[in-house]
Structures are given as C-alpha cells and as structure tokens.
Amino acid sequence: MGAISKKMKELRLPYAAAVIVAGGSGTRFGGDKLMADLGGMPVLARTLLAFEQTQAVRAVVVAARRDMTDAVGDLCRRYGVTKLTAVVPGGDTRARSCLAGVLAVPPEAKLVAIHDGARPLVTEKVITDALWTAYRHTAALPAVPVRDTVKVADKGMVAGTPDRSRLFAAQTPQCFQADLIRSALLDAAENAPEVTDDCAAVERIGGKITLSEGSEDNIKITTPLDLKLVELILAERSRR
C-alpha cells in the first residue's frame, strides 16, 4: 500500500464516476445523519462537494432513500454539485443500493468509486489514489492500519488474537473497474444481499483487492459522537 507516484498521476485516468450511497436509516445516530449540520451545511453536501472538487471524478450518482430523492436533487442544486448525473432510489440492502447506483452511471465510465454518504471528510488524495490503484489492479480499498489489539470471540469467550500487523480498517471510496463491480453487485444482490462491503462482493466472485492509502480523518458518521469528532477535525482544517 502506498501513494501513487507522480509519474503515474501525469498519465490520464479513464472516465471515472462516483456512486454516493445515501440510503441508510440513521437508526444508531437517532435521526437523519446525512442532513445533520456540519459547519453550516448538511453532511451529505460536504461529501458531494469532495467529489465535485476532485478532478479525476467526472460524474456523480447518488443512491438515496426513496423519500429523499427530491431532497438530494435540491441539495445538489443549492450547493453547486454540477457533476450530478442521477439520483436513484436505493434498495432494501446496501448491495442493492450500490447496484442501483452503479447501473445509473454514464455508460462511458470505466472506473467506479463507491462512497459512503456519511464520510464527509474524504480528501481528493484518498479518492484519486484509490482510482489509480483500481485502474492498475482492477479493485482498490482505502484502508488504515488497525491500532488496537483485536480479539476473536466465541460465546463471550476470547477465541484468538489476530496478528495486528495484518489488520486494516476498511474505508471508502472503494474503487473498481466498472465491469467488475457491476458483475459483482449483480451477483451479490441476487445471492448475498447481506453483503455490507463492496469489496466483499468482488471477493465473492474471485476478484482481488489491492489496498490504497486511507486517512485517519476519513471517518464514517454513525453516532452523534462521530459527528462531534468530525466537527473538530473540520475546524482544525479551517485553521490551517
């Protein structure tokens, strides 16, 4: 895992589209976390603007809850998300929501980045490194090393301690060559709808995943405490 070299970045990526998954219920957050205020704008708006401002991404599709599709379109207009090409209703599982988004990307897209709408602090560097890695190796997973010791448990008892040096925390955008992720999600939606990770869908059909460089700041907002942490990081960024 490592940053893409300057020489590689001088070459032009093929057409890349982003699918923003915004279909969660927000149960653990206690409300609609995607519309929660973050530094004066909704969380989802900040996520979308990260891709709007990433040169390598040429189109954005949002897979939203059915009752939120109009609101997402209005949000994009309000905050100047010009790369939006579609807002589609998500499915009843993540795999089906991602599939709906991937099927709606422009047909010329050769690379697809799938990103959690609740990760608003993703940077252009993380996005671009993952796209370049997918271009070179078919599929990419931004990740950071796990810092805590992790235990495997069975019926409340410790069953083992994995080697921490081999453990990484998965992030998004998970990036893929378009034909690969389309096939993987079609299979997962039909045969394994419980899959909650896009790379896992690719692994199911025998695909190999290459790690790219994630970021400690690329936090997924799941609880109100996560939102407070993201607010602190955003405030620190504004002071730089």
NORSUL-V29780 format. One record per backbone hydrogen bond with DSSP energy under -0.5 kcal/mol. NH is the residue of the N-H (numbers start at 1). CO is the residue of the C=O. If there is no record, write none. Layout:
NH&CO + NH&CO
This chain:
9&5 + 10&6 + 10&7 + 11&7 + 11&8 + 17&111 + 18&59 + 19&113 + 20&18 + 20&61 + 21&19 + 21&115 + 22&20 + 22&63 + 30&26 + 31&26 + 33&31 + 35&32 + 36&33 + 38&41 + 41&38 + 43&36 + 44&34 + 46&42 + 47&43 + 48&44 + 49&45 + 50&46 + 51&47 + 52&48 + 53&49 + 54&51 + 55&53 + 57&54 + 58&16 + 59&16 + 60&83 + 61&18 + 62&86 + 63&20 + 64&62 + 64&88 + 65&22 + 68&65 + 69&65 + 69&66 + 72&68 + 73&69 + 74&70 + 75&71 + 76&72 + 77&73 + 78&74 + 79&75 + 80&77 + 81&76 + 82&80 + 84&81 + 85&60 + 86&60 + 88&62 + 90&64 + 95&193 + 95&195 + 97&93 + 98&94 + 99&95 + 100&96 + 101&97 + 102&98 + 103&99 + 104&100 + 104&101 + 105&102 + 109&106 + 110&15 + 111&15 + 112&176 + 113&17 + 114&112 + 114&174 + 115&19 + 115&113 + 117&21 + 119&116 + 122&119 + 127&123 + 128&124 + 129&125 + 130&126 + 131&127 + 132&128 + 133&129 + 134&130 + 135&131 + 136&132 + 137&133 + 138&134 + 139&137 + 140&175 + 141&210 + 143&212 + 144&169 + 146&167 + 152&160 + 154&157 + 157&154 + 159&152 + 160&152 + 162&150 + 164&162 + 166&163 + 167&164 + 169&144 + 170&168 + 171&142 + 173&114 + 174&114 + 175&140 + 175&173 + 176&112 + 177&138 + 178&110 + 180&177 + 181&177 + 182&178 + 183&179 + 184&180 + 185&181 + 186&182 + 187&183 + 188&184 + 189&185 + 190&186 + 191&187 + 192&188 + 195&192 + 201&197 + 202&198 + 203&199 + 204&200 + 205&201 + 205&202 + 206&203 + 207&202 + 210&139 + 212&141 + 214&143 + 214&212 + 218&215 + 219&217 + 221&118 + 221&219 + 222&220 + 226&223 + 227&223 + 228&224 + 229&225 + 230&226 + 231&227 + 232&228 + 233&229 + 234&230 + 235&231 + 236&232 + 237&233 + 238&234 + 239&235 + 239&236 + 240&237
